[in-house]
């Protein structure tokens, strides 16, 4: 039970507080005897407490306290900046110097280093709080003081009976002395503020130039107020003097604070010399109290001394004591990544003020506790044919004009540049891999054209326009399997693929009509992680396998071996282009190196080891193998290193974020630069020289049958059914991740409308022979991250508050238009080495695999208990149960891999759907509490929670601080090019 903080307190709480106060007064600490000899306490309220006190001009919607106030449902209070001025120089030359400042965290002045310390969590000695309480209980308390200037304020706080007129005059002159502020000016020079004493005629309210130019002012939101603590030892005082003042109206007190802000609170702590740093620590204690949100809330509404002491006692009840000798008191605790919820610290007065806001917060808690889409209206079945699609259209139509008007912001311009580079890199990578997987039936040109057409159409029609369509890993794997199936049965690939696409579009339309998208509620983390892990391993396996095949084709031999072959470069027809011819030594008839991108022409004379004529730029086969492996490893490790830069301590945050975001682009550029600088003859990306399909001899429209018998158009329904399952899972898992509650999207989702658009685009791309496209999770999350809205002003040490996403359609539309225009980059793209793309391929798999919780739990299997990280799930689930859950996931993943490696690999989408059934069966093995931490709850489990009595202590509280921890941390990132 928390003690009372105001006049609304009940009588039993008052008795408890008085007993606690009496026990503290009876305690005698070293150096506290002087306090007991002071005069009787004085409480002089200058005005009655209003029922709704004027909090001053509240912060802007971007201010740090706005989100917290919305969460608590209480009136917003202005942010408070607290400054500690200490009296130094006794007895020679007394002067006030600023030694510390607080907003949310403490910053100490490091005079020797000439700088402010990094913001840190303040630590206090318990005796300093107890001495401060005693001094305030016996000192002067002025609530709603009407003073309008520093002179009036000084006159009121020195109106103490124990001071003689002479001492009162000396004290007033001292308090009116201008303090010295340690201001950081331009460059590296640090300067102190002036110290000239002021007279009554001086204009104390006029701020100094240093105050107006202080960069700290830019970090504070509009409407912020100041609180000043003056502390120090004064030899001519016979007994301690303490005063606490709350001004009725905030007033700018001249240069009292380093930033020109209206002051609301004033605390004076003076007295004779003490052992140690008594008044310094008491001043810090007073500043820390004022920086505490709950103490500040109570003091703003206090009406007498009792309320002030009750607020201090409540603070003492929540203080955490660290035992001496177990930690270093000089150590500074860095600010946490996210602050704990203030909801549990609400005093009874705040709970009564909130009133009807409680059900709203409880609902938010339930959504966090029971799942990310427990109460989503987009996932409620209507029971009508195409009912979900109609509801999505009705929900999105009113927002359509704002989807373009909201894009008129500079942030959208930078988002276009960022996502354009990511999309182009993705198109290049998957275009090259798709051409390799389909033996040239599709390539980079089709990848660029398909990305532009499908992406632009989706941005105009979709229910969630922030989604970025792209080729994805699962679809690429299926394309490879489908091509292998067509080759094994001597089928014409593109016509057969056309009928597969027609059937997929039909099945997807049936899923839209029957509102099958509501089934995404059953896609929990278990399914998402199994899906992600399988595709990640496929990417890693394929990337390594392609490089091993390359080294087998070009075996690395010892110098002087007769097994050398050559790759020669010579002028092509007309001398316009360089042609490459692969040749082989006479004793290597088993190697068919063939010809790259040229008809065989007699090369010039060659003097290489092989004995055949040498051309300008002739490279031996071991050169190709070695340097291809070098480019492969360089692109992989460079991309991984740049991704890790984001969490390092090097470079400013803007540089770190830029290097991490464009890691893939920079890795490709580095690989291309090394290849061009060394003049290597590595295999290059195949790009058409003109705007026509990659496969020679075909037009843009695919023939319905080609050389295939007509009945294959019917037989295509079977692989189409499997691909429909894959498309549904790939699209809807991505949609679930993008529309999670923590992103605070205001315009709603469109699961049915998005799937309808994908079905229509599936039909279009199949007819044109273009790649198939679905939502790409990682690029879409990067798109949302580039459009996130944050508070513009934040306190030192505080992370900017997340306000939501700038939801609009224009950025994606412009990105895909620019991607279509990039088709004319073909003359440049042909210089990209394929080993570089294989390295990016490996990077995509490793980056996605390392980002899921499943990987962390697999690592726990190999860690002794004492070395395991402090994961939240390990606090609530026994380790043996965690290992059992991980083992089941590993068994499912192994089964999926075995099926993928057999001739029945084409049915692997059906096995992915089987993961949902396995997850449902786990309800008989694990309790809801365990599944809540290891996975997520399914709808039936969510409805049974009130009956089973699952306690909320095992779940997230739904606070903004915990939202920020979950922000932009997708539970199952898809396998795409990692740009974040």
Steps between C-alpha positions, in 0.01 A plus 500: 500500500637837402477791743276793434618774269226759532181608669306211353676252727295299747556511873670159537762597240561826684566312823744271323686796352521677836636187663759463226596867534535465876726200462721694260514797738613273781793374295826686572752481225854642498487873451125521559508639854515856369163457335325418825603834650342706227183702536149363481372409157319768308240441232387819325273422207463813292180387338252218505542205271274523197290203411671492162830685527632663190787284382628763265537459134508127435753340278438454134368170370858410423612556858624220719228524762209489261506127442534427868207727580284330240588164651415608853191698406592791728544873430826571323769675702780695335842342486722622784867595461684497835831672567723478807698813590755456778652769719877471479801700615432541874641696672707691239273573202151358497348418162220288361602239248289255307613144577219279374183490295210260459214444261444127523858402577790666674786684332797596716741779420850361447706816550839340442385343172317815392170331414171368627493132586290256304141477630472227761262366761561694825597310814445648846613422850205426728621742773483790253129434441435472873689825573309674223171384647593629843610837360180543297284395795659774716551758227294741293242368251329747264236352272349715224742782574392817310856628439550647151878551508812363660516796736150437634576130533821566696318739733240237582738208560719711731204611708600267785479594867834339584688741270607840628454800267874504432514131411185538294663772294818302446299195397286699257810650336648153469187351348478783246852433381503378142606132485765363269380260232723264310386558144620313194550754221583438138819310452677350799531807722316485832408817683362600839214744530558836663504535877422867555263556792170656411316780666129545539489722197653239272269329256514149638241378251715583196665176382865498411624432148651170619159390627331561167775323303526200727460184284319329787201724430443322170461168682223626727141514372294819492343575837785350702557649846799527731574409858806632681677355802748723689720316749817572687680574825482851645721575799300789645188284544464347843237245398380339175265697277267314268226633271280341236300728270243424233416809299137563420592602146831399341736797465831544319747574779767666290822299475426271792494201263723435201196479271248781480192323636218608730570365848236308694698365798773648719683312777754658738727284719760695700668454836824492697787273404439126516719195472522359149287628214182539700337795320626387159333162546184659641484728196535199271227323697264796457574514126443126458169529684384777268603296194284207612166508310288376790656730760464791259134413436429498873696818579321695226171421676615517862316743725709487818815363662333169572440435129861587421638262762256228396633521144856471629407203717341327203823552308698348791277193499597428141872563540725202425794466740828352380713340774837668563807317378309322222524771237702808413319818612691700239367283217239665278199298395415571134138579411296189424383427147142534615362640823270282711131571495389780734154344531594293804626814677174690465387652830139463604418858392610428144299179490188691601564773242544247221155354553361347180844478338568172680309272259688652205838421654384154599406432140845599387650273760285214378614549143862484608433208724286288274653571161573767243165467324260388772248779442584603142176593317661404167512136615135466598296275272191663341342178377430643152663419167782751446383666823852557628611652168202739501573604857865566412400719205251696712762544769769628264299725264459791749878503550589499131542879452710527817719217376644748253471822701682349798801434276572871461783493750879511467529171684324326210767622259780337698289184536468480120878512450562242770235248390584550132858385555379206707244402235749526215752290692231244568398493132861454389567224750184299444508566125847347476405206722175446311686495168737242646214291639297501176795468260437842345121473460473806720763752603584845628297683235184309591577562867520878450191517279292273722601683817402834346164389356384282791628735769345815355164329445504363855576842652200649319248228590618323816353525846845547658697722258807499722562145385779453244450220249808308399634161404540300817694198608211251526368589154851480353540152646168393347599650162814288505304186591242571229773548239667175604165321475442642149850399389465147638173447312614683182240776538510848355561695821335839439166367359479251787581781741223713346235239585642464849460877542141492367405229746675681787307818423177298499576331832598833659171656386318210665693567819400867483135412438487265799684743732781251556727783611348481848699180542816705543406514866634144515840604361694528822871545555548122479379497138679821407833381640476161329423673172785746547758245612433267208537769236806642675672161492406457133660834420817413691520153347447627144751784535772268625405233247530736204847605608607137542373426150702793372818373661429152358465644151820701545716284729787679666823337380858550594698739276645324197231233488387393154141518621494874453229639278464858379236766472603744229363843419521644148316759289162395368347569159565861402730544798213639710481241779738266672419134459615226736596154377562212737759252381638183651823307482521198277512252788175626657237377257264432791451875557261678268565864577318631197460859392369796699280749319677473163528292186827313473763712329866414460681666794836667460817315591520391865818408689336363815589165650230326302685561175208653307502851353484776758261794492524833679363435848546125499430345844563147612230286653660503851482881485124478447444257787719681749373850431138384482538355848668821612212715370245262654652522849575872472142594412361279778726616782488865393118498500495330842752748640299798379184355649674475839615862480150613600544370855867599537643801682678640196384795290193719559162329503407639158814352342450165675141476383591591143780243480276231645201583281702490179724208595391290203540784251846587629607135498399464135682821410813380681494165320453666162781744575744223594406303189552801273819613672665159473364438150357161596327265259240378749154395375280808461130571520324422172305807385334552157646779295159621386146511634384149427451181699809324628406171333579530128214443262202577723269801509365684801174301499543134595337245274223310687621155394826517305626147444310359798194274463170671588435283803799649680289815543272292724783314670653837592228534765691267732825700526282814493322382813833460676619840378171655617571374850850645479377835365229519767744429782776722363262792438297473818788435738653818364169684535465389863850625582448836328165566667600420857354728762836640611539689171195716590354506150193722485348415160449131558612189314359328194578128512228400251562792263875435497453133415256597223761735349766228518265260318438748217869579468580128499287466188667798333860398572435141389365619165804723445755245619606725791597382850229447758478756780373506858559728797863520607521532877845646555479766230147587611618537859787715376244710313296545816812578702598776256153653550481478878393815682685582820493778754713788386611601850633250752691532822870408519529125535141446388418319180261681265141396557343301220183671375400276211560450128444754221244290311471589132526350149728741317842381619446143384353616170799725426743224602353257247486761225870565553564125504334470160719779367803307624453252215730726301780418747563174314838617359617549859343192659688260272820576694366354828682171580279206587720400802413839652129422469564157652665676796196724545286188470691345792476825699122505458466151640735551795351839591143369496586183691678691777205735554246248631447373852536140382872557437548637851330195650716265292807671644365433851533127431879543487537742793551415866231654717737751662599644160148531357370851427232650720208440263150575624372158400761333722356687799155349450552164326716212634810438292402140427169616351684758288731228368203273425327773299823568309554129431150472350574795274831342395325172420241681286775692322694179434191332357436796270861490382479126425184550297659789312798282411289215353320479163186602693649843569226678310252422777702684765242788519251241625747400769535864602125509554541192716695711747170659604366154589814418698465826690138416581609162636752668731209626711485148645869508594551856628287715728357834375744683727797324339369553147445866582875544545629245251253587226164677477151390595254377241145643496350211699768540767435874516132446571577242770742722691233661724371153584846360579600805699832576331664781694605811311834509678633263238435735212573839359319785666426688182685810608665737261840413638449134420355597162829674425688181590289300257510773235636388167593157632306263275466156649557327167689707245453356156787391283564800284794724440575644839511876486448573865 
